[in-house]
Amino acid sequence: MTEPSYLTAVRESYDTVAAAYVQRVKNPAELDPLSRATLAAFAELVRTSGRGPVADLGCGPGKVTAYLAGLGVPAFGIDVSPKMIELARGAYPELRFAVGSMTALELGDEELGGILAFYSTHHTPPEALPVVFAEFQRTLAPGGHLLLAGHVGNGEHLHPTHAYGGHPVSYGSYLLPADRIAGLLEQAGLVVTARVLQEPVEGMKRPAAGFLARKPLPGEQAGR
């Protein structure tokens, strides 16, 4: 099957910027208190549920994957960029990393206790998000948890040509309203349990949102 053009653009762009990305993007321990608290809450939910490992989807160079592991979560990473995965494996050889796409995860049904999508879905066109969120729902075990975080907006579609120190990129970025993201998660059969909206803080140009969601247990009502 032919790969969607946006995925090719994401792969090629992040292969190009990978080395600069590692240097320019903060370690999770250096994030603002609210972002760290949201990651800690997600880690605690996953640990107490005991339903399986966490897949860090769009893991990049593995910094957040390793941070989760440090919080006591059995985590592994998946990214569409082979160069990012190469850097992650080199930095964290004790953890598992694989090249893959969140549009078609090479994971079994109900295999995961948690999914982290930390600033990794904004390159997905809105019309393709239902496919991604359906994969989240398929691979999560009943009672499993999702943390999705990223920048939000009013539907803007950005077309940067350079990023991370002037390296050329060809991906797009889509800044959807928080309500629309929550609605798409619920349409996929996930229950949104918490939502954190954050105005821009130091180093951020745009507002961000974090969504905690879970896959219902058998017999529970999904969505609204």
Secondary structure, 3 states (H helix, E strand, C coil): CCCCHHHHHHHHHHHHHHHHHHHHCCCHHHCCHHHHHHHHHHHHHHHHHCCCCEEEECCCCCHHHHHHHHCCCCEEEEECCHHHHHHHHHHCCCCCEEECCCCCCCCCCCCEEEEEEECCCCCCCHHHHHHHHHHHHHHEEEEEEEEEEEECCCCEEECCCEECCCEECCCCEEECCHHHHHHHHHHCCCEEEEEEEECCCCCCCCCEEEEEEECCCCCCCCCC
